[in-house]
């Protein structure tokens, strides 16, 4: 019987996390990568979606 796998991804304020589990709920692999947040003006914070979010997904 062929095994099924599932991947969960969480992109947060300071990092992105990924986990790969099998159909039995066992963790096969997990990884965390950090990204920066810029502060272009007082009270304003930003992420670069292409660099941080998409870039993190490609690393995970």
N, C-alpha and C positions, 0 to 999 in steps of 0.2 A: 504494500500500500504506500502511496506517495505521501510524504510529509508536507504539511502546510505551514507557512511562516507568516507572521504579521509584524509590521514595523510601526512603531509609534514615534512621533516627532513633536517636540515641545520647543518653540522659540520664545525665549523670555527676554527680560530686560538686558541681562549681561551675558547670556550664553544660550546655545541651542543644544538640546539633548536628543539622542536617538536610542531606541532599544529595539532589538529583534527578538521575538519570542516564537516558540513553536506552538502547535495546536494543543499541547499539554500545559501551556502557560510557563514553560521553562525558559529562562533568559539564555539566549544563544550568544548575543553580543550587545554591548552598550558603549556609547561614546558621548563625550561632552566637548564642545568647542566654544571658547569665549569670543565675544565680539565687543566692539567699542560703542559708545554712545557719545554723540557730540552735543555741545552746549553752545549754540550759535548766539544766543542772547539770554539775559537773565530770565529764568523761568521757562525757557524753551529747550527741549531735548529732542534729539532726532536719531534715527537709525538710517543707514543707507541700505534700502531694501535689497538692491542687487548685490552689493558687496557683503553685507552682513547676513541677511536671511537666505538668499539664494546661494551665496558662497558657502554658508554653513551647511546647507542641505547637501551640496555637492561633496563636502568633506565627510559628512555623516555616512 
